[in-house]
């Protein structure tokens, strides 16, 4: 073998092992102007992308996801998990697949909104693109991503039948639960929700699961336990994020994947700030329809202006094997470290 060929092969091996050598878990919240796209890179270098945000004429969100993937050193997305089939969670999929290979597709099963032409068209595209590489998830399943443990706790409207290890305590807050009316967009409640574990660290993402369905996981007992990091459900809207749910999981840190005009009403901020043990809230966007003083501090917000002004900064968390984790704001370089609860 020539010296040149040997050098090339060594370079490829080293590039593929950079993340594994670092031994850290990385999560990126990609700005999608109120859509959803969360990129997770395990210590092994394998990746899972949760949702692909919006479809836009200029493929803005697909390009932003690709930029984060390049920053993370990825050559492909190993798993694409689509929590549900709404346009702000699946819209960028086709454009993204032209930029980077996608290995496997996971979801909750057929959309329950096929009668809506826009949803039906997006779902048809998804079925065609995922053909031969699709896995339908059920509550209780695990998602194979080397270096971390991922438990599916909700899918297709069904919750896990028994508590996760260390969970199962009664939830006293359930006595004050007040149900919401019927959900107008029922595929929200088909959302795949999961808990990711890396050593002591625990992260939860519930897609757009709404208020009434959250209770399946925390009432009358808390089937989840507590977590270190919570991605607010449904972009931080008050159609989700009930006190009974948030106060049961007791996050130390919250990331709100909101947009300038989507998510972050005062009532959700109040619920979060009253959660036992909460230290900080980070936001992908300043919520422009909420008084500025109710938003979190500007140093923990990735994007401050309108969509037209937005540069698409992301938030990132880097998690060490010992459970220490650091949140980083791409916009200003501000970072803060935390310790896992366990």
N, C-alpha and C positions, 0 to 999 in steps of 0.2 A: 504493500500500500504506500502511495506517495506521501511525503510530508504534508503536502497541501491538503490531500484528502483526509489525512489524520487530523489536521488542525480543524477542518470543517466539521468533522464528526464530533470532535471534542467540544467545539463551540456549540453545536446543537444540543449535546447532552447537558452542558453547563447551563445554557439558556433555559432548557426545560426544567432544570432542577433548582433554579434560583429561589422560587417560593418555597419549595420543599426544604431547602437548606435553611431558609430563614426560620422555619418552624412556626410560623404565625398564621392565624386566620385573619383574612381581610374581607371587609364588607363595604361596598360602595352604594350610596343612595344617589342615583343619577337624576339630575333635574329634568323633569318631564312636564313642567308647567301644570302640575296637578294630576298628571298621570302616574304610573308606577313602573319602576324598573330598579330592582335591587340586585346587585352583582355580588356573589359570594365566592371567594377563592379560598379553598381549604389549604392547610399546611402542606399537603402533598402536591399542590399546584393544580388540582382538579377544580372545576368551576360549575356553579349553578347560577343561572340567571332567573330571577323571579319576575316575570312579566316583561313586556316589551313596549310599554307606553303607547303613545299616540302615533297615528299615521298622519303625516303632514306632506304638503306638496314638495318640500325640499328635503324630506326624510330627516328632519332635525333630530328627532329622538333616537332613531336608529344610529345616526352618526355620533350622538353623544354617548350612547351605550358602547359603540365600537371604540371611541376614544378612551373610555374607562378601561375596556378590555385590553387595549394596547398598553395603557399605563401599567396595568397589572401584569403585563408580560404574557398574555394569553395568545395562543395560536388558534384556539377554538373554544366554543362554549360546550362543555360536556353534557349538561342537562339544561333544557329550558322548561321551567315550571310555569305554566299559565294558571293563575289562581282561579280565573273565571273569564268568560268570553265577552267582556265589554271593551269598547274601542280604546279606552284609555289604558288597558292592560294588555291588549293583543295587537294594537294597530301597527306597531313598528316591526312586527315579526318578519314579514316578507322582505322588507328592505334590509333588515339586519342579516338575514340569511345570505344575501348577496355580498355582504361585507366580511363575514366570518362563518366558518362551518359550525353547524349545530349537531351534536351527536344524538341526543335522545330528547323526546318530548313527553312531558307529564302534565296531567290535568285531571279534572273531576269527572269526566264523562260528558255525554252530550249536553249541549246548551238547552236550558229550559225556556229559552226565548226565541226559538226558531221561527215563530210566527212574525217576528219583527224582521223586515227585509234586510236592514243593515247588519243585524246580528247574524242572520242566516248566511249572508255573504261572507262575513268574516270567519264564521265557523267552517264554511265550506273550504275556504282557503287553508284554514288550519288543518283540516282533515287531509287535504291533498298533500300539503307540505310535510306532514308528520307520518305519512303512510309508511308502514314497516318499521317505524322507530318510535311508536307511541305506547305509553303505559298509562292506564287509568288508575288513579290512586283511591284508596279507601282509608277511612279512619282506622288507625292501628298499624298501617303500613310503615315501613322505613324507606328512606331514600338513600341509595348507595352513593356516598361521596367520601372517598378515602381521607381519613384524618379527622373526621367529625361524625357525630351521630345526629340524624335528623328523623324525628318522629312526626308522622302525619297525625294531627289530633282532630282535624275536621275536614270533611270532604263530602260533596253532594248532599249537604244538609244534615249529615250524620256526625255525631261526636264519638270520640273513643269510648268504648264500653266500660273501661276501668281507668283508675287514676294512674298517672305516671309515677314512677318510683319516687317516694318521698312526698307525694301529694295525697289528697283525699280528706283534708280537714273540712269541717262544716264552714259555710260562708254566712256569717251573721248578717252581712249587709243585704242578703236576699230578701229579708223581711220587708225592706223598703222598696223593692223593685216595682216599677210602674211600666207596663208594656207599652210599646209604640203600636201605631196602627199598621195595617198591612203594608208590606214593602212593595213599592211600585216597580222595582227592577229585580225580579226574583232570582236572577242568576248571581246576584251578590251573595245570597245565602247558600249558594252551591260552592262558594270559595274554598279552596284548599288552604288550610292553616297548618302551621308546623312549629315545632320547637327544635332549635338547633343547639347541640351541646358540644363544647370543646373544653375538656377538662372541667374546671369549676364554672366556666362561663356558660350562660344560657341566654339565647336570643329567640324572640317570638315574632312571627309575621302571620296575620290572619286574613290577608287580602282585603276584601270589602265586606266581610261578614257583618251583618247589622245587629242592632240592639237586642232584638228578641232572641236571635239565634246564638248570641254570645252566651246566654244563660245556660245553654246545654252543657257548657264546659265548666261553669262555676256555681251552679245552683242545682240541688241544695248543698253539694259539696264541691270543693275546688279540685277538679281533676288535673289541673296543670301544675300547681305549686307556684313558686315565685320565680322571677326571672331577673336578669341583670339589665337587659336592653330590650325595649319594646318599640317596634315600629308601629306607630299609631294606626289603628284599623281605619280603612276607608278614607285615607288622606287626612285624618284628623277631623272628620265631620261628626256632627252630633247625632247623625243617624246610627252611629256606632259609638264605641268607647263609653259604655255605661259605667257608672261608679261601681256597680257590682263586679264587673269584669276587671276594670283597672285596679281597684283596691284589692282584689283577690291575688293578682299576679305581682303586685308591689314592685314595679320596676325601679331600679336605681337611676337609670338614664332612659330618656325617651327621645326618639327621632321621629319628627313629623314630616312625612313626605307630601307636604301641601303645595299649593300653587299660589300665585298672587291673589287670585279670587276664588280659591277652592280650598276649604279646610280651615281649621283654626278659629272657630267661633269662641267667644268668651267662656261659654259654658264648658267646653272641652278643656280649655286651659285651667279652669277652676277645678274640674274633676282631677286632672293630672296633678295639680299642685297640692291637692288634699290627699294624694295617695301616700300611704305610710312609707317612709324611707326614700322618697324621691329626692334626688340631688339636682338634676339638670334636665332641661328640655332643649333640644337642638332642632332647628327647622331648615328644610331645604329652601323655603321661601319666607320672606316677610309676608304675613297675611294682611293685605292692604285694606280689607274690609273690616278688620278688627282694630280697635285703638292701639297705637304703637306701643303704649306702655304695658299692654296686656300680652303682647308677643314676648318671646324671650329676648335676652340681650343681643344686640346686633352682632357682637363678636361670635355668637353661636348660630348665626343665620347665613346660609351659603349664598343667597341671592336676595337683593333688597328692592329691586325695581319691578317694573311691569314686564310682561312677556316680550314686548318690543325691545326693551333695554337689556334683557337678560343675557348673560354670557354662559349660562349653563354650568355653574360651579357645582361640584358634588361635595357631599360629606363622606367621610371615611372613618371606619374604626379598624384599628389594628390590635389583635388580641394575642397576648403572649401565652405560652403553654401553662404558666403558673396562674393564669386567671386575670392578670393585670391587663387592662385595655385602655386604649387611648383614642379619643375622638379628635378628628382633624378637619378643619374648615379649609377647603381649597381656596376660597376667595381671599382669605387674609393670612393663612398659615397658622391661625390660632389653634392650639391643641390643649387638651386636658386629660389627665390620666385618672383612672378609677380602679378600684379593687373589686373583684367578684365577691358575691356574698358568701360563698361556701368555702 
